[in-house]
C-alpha cells in the first residue's frame, strides 16, 4: 500500500464555516510549525497526523501539540528508538519534561465524555466535546487527551461522574483542563515524558468512526480567528 496515496481521513465539509480558538497557548502552527508539533530527537514528525509512527508503518489519528510552558525534571528515561534507514533498534537515555499549558475548547458544544481514570483509556484523562456543523446540523466531536487535570467545575460535572449525552454546554475558548502525560500504557507515558503534548482529534458523527485531519481543521478554521 502506498501510504502517500491512502488517506483514511474524512474530507472536511466543503461548506462549513466555523470560528474556532486555539486548543492550547501554542500558536506556532501557521508561522513556525516545527515548534507546534511534539517531536522526539529521532522523529521530527512524531506529533503530526498520518503515517508518522514506527517508521511510517503506524497511523496517527491525532495532532500532538507541544507545550509552550514546560519544566525540565532534571531526570532521564530510557527509550528505544528505531533507525528507519536500517531498521535497527537502539536504546537512548533522554531528558524528561512536565508540561504546564492549559487546554481550551476550540468551539462551542456540549460535554460528551469526561474520563478521570487514566487506566481505562489510551487517551488517559480526557474530555470529548460534541459540536454541530452550523450549516448541515451534523454532529462532530473534538478529543483532548492525556490531561493532567480536568476542569470539572468548568464543565459542570464532578470527577468520576458519568456525563449524560448533551448535558453540559461548553463555550469556545473555555478552559477544560491542563496538559499532562496520562494514559493506561506505561510505555506511552514514558514516551510522553520526553515528548509531552496534548493529543487533539476531530471525529465524525459516530465518534468511534473515522476522523477529520486535525491540522487541516485547525488551519482552515483558525484563519478567521487569528489575532
C-alpha positions as CSV (number, residue, x, y, z in Angstrom):
1,X,0.0,0.0,0.0
2,X,1.3,3.5,-0.8
3,X,0.8,5.5,2.3
4,X,1.1,8.8,0.4
5,X,-2.0,7.9,-1.6
6,X,-4.1,6.1,1.1
7,X,-5.6,8.8,3.3
8,X,-8.1,7.4,5.9
9,X,-9.2,10.9,7.0
10,X,-12.6,12.2,6.1
11,X,-12.7,15.4,4.0
12,X,-13.9,18.5,5.9
13,X,-17.4,19.7,4.9
14,X,-16.8,22.0,1.9
15,X,-19.5,24.5,3.1
16,X,-18.5,24.5,6.8
17,X,-17.8,27.9,8.3
18,X,-16.5,27.9,11.9
19,X,-14.7,30.4,14.1
20,X,-12.5,28.4,16.5
21,X,-10.0,29.1,19.2
22,X,-6.5,27.6,19.8
23,X,-6.7,24.4,22.0
24,X,-3.5,25.4,23.9
25,X,-1.2,28.5,24.2
26,X,0.9,27.1,21.4
27,X,0.0,29.3,18.4
28,X,3.0,28.4,16.2
29,X,1.2,26.2,13.7
30,X,0.9,28.8,10.9
31,X,4.2,30.7,11.4
32,X,6.6,28.1,12.8
33,X,5.1,24.6,12.6
34,X,8.3,23.0,13.8
35,X,7.5,24.5,17.2
36,X,3.9,23.4,17.2
37,X,4.2,19.6,17.0
38,X,5.6,17.3,19.7
39,X,8.8,15.6,18.4
40,X,11.5,13.3,19.6
41,X,15.2,13.6,18.9
42,X,14.9,10.9,16.2
43,X,11.4,11.6,14.8
44,X,10.6,15.2,13.9
45,X,7.1,14.1,12.6
46,X,6.2,12.3,15.9
47,X,3.3,14.7,16.7
48,X,1.9,15.0,13.2
49,X,-1.2,13.1,11.9
50,X,-0.8,10.4,9.3
51,X,1.7,7.6,8.9
52,X,4.2,9.3,11.3
53,X,5.0,6.5,13.8
54,X,7.1,3.3,13.6
55,X,9.0,4.5,10.5
56,X,5.7,5.2,8.6
57,X,4.1,1.8,9.5
58,X,1.6,3.1,12.1
59,X,-1.1,5.6,11.5
60,X,-1.6,8.5,13.9
61,X,-5.2,9.9,14.0
62,X,-4.4,12.9,16.2
63,X,-2.3,16.0,16.3
64,X,0.1,16.1,19.3
65,X,0.6,19.8,20.3
66,X,3.8,20.6,22.1
67,X,3.7,22.7,25.3
68,X,4.8,26.3,25.4
69,X,5.3,26.2,29.1
70,X,7.3,23.2,30.2
71,X,9.5,22.2,33.2
72,X,12.6,20.1,32.9
73,X,12.7,17.4,35.6
74,X,16.4,17.1,35.6
75,X,16.0,13.3,35.1
76,X,16.3,11.0,32.2
77,X,14.4,7.9,31.0
78,X,15.4,5.1,28.7
79,X,13.6,4.7,25.3
80,X,14.2,2.5,22.3
81,X,14.4,4.4,19.0
82,X,14.5,2.8,15.6
83,X,16.9,3.8,12.8
84,X,14.4,3.8,9.9
85,X,17.1,3.6,7.3
86,X,18.4,0.3,8.7
87,X,15.5,-1.0,10.8
88,X,17.9,-1.4,13.8
89,X,16.7,-0.5,17.3
90,X,18.9,1.3,19.8
91,X,18.5,2.4,23.3
92,X,18.9,6.0,24.5
93,X,18.7,8.0,27.7
94,X,16.6,11.1,27.1
95,X,15.8,14.1,29.3
96,X,12.2,14.3,30.7
97,X,9.8,17.2,31.0
98,X,6.5,18.1,32.5
99,X,4.0,20.3,30.5
100,X,2.3,23.3,32.2
101,X,-0.1,24.5,29.5
102,X,-3.8,25.0,29.9
103,X,-6.2,23.3,27.4
104,X,-9.2,25.0,25.9
105,X,-12.3,24.0,24.0
106,X,-11.9,25.0,20.3
107,X,-15.6,25.5,19.5
108,X,-18.8,25.7,21.5
109,X,-20.6,22.5,22.2
110,X,-21.7,20.1,24.9
111,X,-19.7,17.7,27.0
112,X,-20.0,14.2,25.6
113,X,-17.5,12.4,27.9
114,X,-15.2,13.1,30.8
115,X,-12.8,10.4,31.8
116,X,-10.8,10.9,35.1
117,X,-9.4,7.4,35.4
118,X,-6.3,7.2,33.2
119,X,-6.2,3.4,33.5
120,X,-9.3,2.9,31.3
121,X,-8.2,4.6,28.1
122,X,-5.2,5.1,25.8
123,X,-6.1,8.8,26.0
124,X,-5.7,8.7,29.8
125,X,-7.6,11.5,31.5
126,X,-9.5,13.1,28.7
127,X,-12.5,15.2,27.6
128,X,-14.7,14.7,24.5
129,X,-16.9,17.7,23.3
130,X,-19.8,17.3,21.0
131,X,-20.3,20.0,18.4
132,X,-22.6,20.7,15.4
133,X,-21.6,21.8,12.0
134,X,-23.6,25.1,11.6
135,X,-24.9,24.5,8.1
136,X,-25.7,20.8,8.0
137,X,-26.6,20.3,11.6
138,X,-24.5,17.1,11.7
139,X,-22.5,16.3,14.8
140,X,-18.8,16.1,15.2
141,X,-16.5,15.7,18.2
142,X,-13.2,17.0,19.5
143,X,-11.0,14.9,21.8
144,X,-8.5,16.3,24.3
145,X,-6.3,13.6,25.5
146,X,-3.5,12.8,28.1
147,X,-4.7,15.6,30.5
148,X,-3.1,16.0,33.9
149,X,-6.2,17.7,35.3
150,X,-9.7,18.2,34.1
151,X,-11.5,21.5,34.9
152,X,-14.5,19.6,36.2
153,X,-16.1,22.7,37.8
154,X,-15.9,24.5,34.4
155,X,-17.6,21.5,32.8
156,X,-20.5,21.5,35.3
157,X,-19.6,17.9,36.4
158,X,-17.6,16.3,39.1
159,X,-14.6,14.0,38.8
160,X,-15.7,10.4,38.1
161,X,-19.3,11.3,37.3
162,X,-20.7,9.9,34.1
163,X,-21.9,12.6,31.8
164,X,-25.3,12.2,30.2
165,X,-25.3,12.9,26.4
166,X,-25.9,16.6,25.6
167,X,-25.8,17.5,29.3
168,X,-23.5,20.5,29.7
169,X,-22.7,23.4,27.5
170,X,-19.1,24.4,26.8
171,X,-18.1,27.8,25.3
172,X,-15.5,28.4,22.6
173,X,-12.2,29.1,24.4
174,X,-13.4,27.7,27.7
175,X,-10.8,26.1,30.0
176,X,-11.3,22.4,30.1
177,X,-8.1,21.1,31.7
178,X,-4.3,21.1,31.9
179,X,-1.9,19.3,29.6
180,X,-0.4,16.2,31.1
181,X,1.1,12.8,30.4
182,X,-1.7,10.3,31.4
183,X,-2.6,7.1,29.7
184,X,-3.1,3.4,30.6
185,X,0.1,2.3,28.9
186,X,3.3,2.7,30.9
187,X,5.3,2.7,27.6
188,X,3.1,5.6,26.2
189,X,3.6,7.5,29.5
190,X,7.3,7.0,29.1
191,X,7.3,8.5,25.6
192,X,5.2,11.4,26.8
193,X,7.8,12.2,29.4
194,X,10.3,13.0,26.6
195,X,7.8,14.5,24.2
196,X,4.9,15.9,26.3
197,X,1.8,17.0,24.3
198,X,-1.9,17.5,24.1
199,X,-3.4,14.8,21.9
200,X,-6.1,16.5,19.8
201,X,-8.5,14.8,17.5
202,X,-11.6,15.7,15.4
203,X,-14.0,12.8,15.0
204,X,-17.1,12.5,12.8
205,X,-20.7,12.0,14.0
206,X,-20.2,8.3,15.0
207,X,-17.3,9.3,17.4
208,X,-15.9,5.7,17.1
209,X,-15.8,6.0,13.4
210,X,-13.5,8.0,11.1
211,X,-11.7,11.2,11.9
212,X,-11.1,14.5,10.1
213,X,-7.5,15.6,9.6
214,X,-6.9,17.7,12.7
215,X,-4.2,20.0,11.3
216,X,-6.4,20.8,8.3
217,X,-9.3,21.5,10.7
218,X,-7.1,24.0,12.7
219,X,-5.6,25.7,9.7
220,X,-8.9,26.2,8.0
221,X,-11.0,27.4,10.9
222,X,-8.4,29.3,12.8
223,X,-7.8,31.6,9.8
224,X,-10.9,33.7,10.7
225,X,-10.0,33.9,14.4
226,X,-6.3,34.8,14.2
227,X,-5.2,37.8,16.3
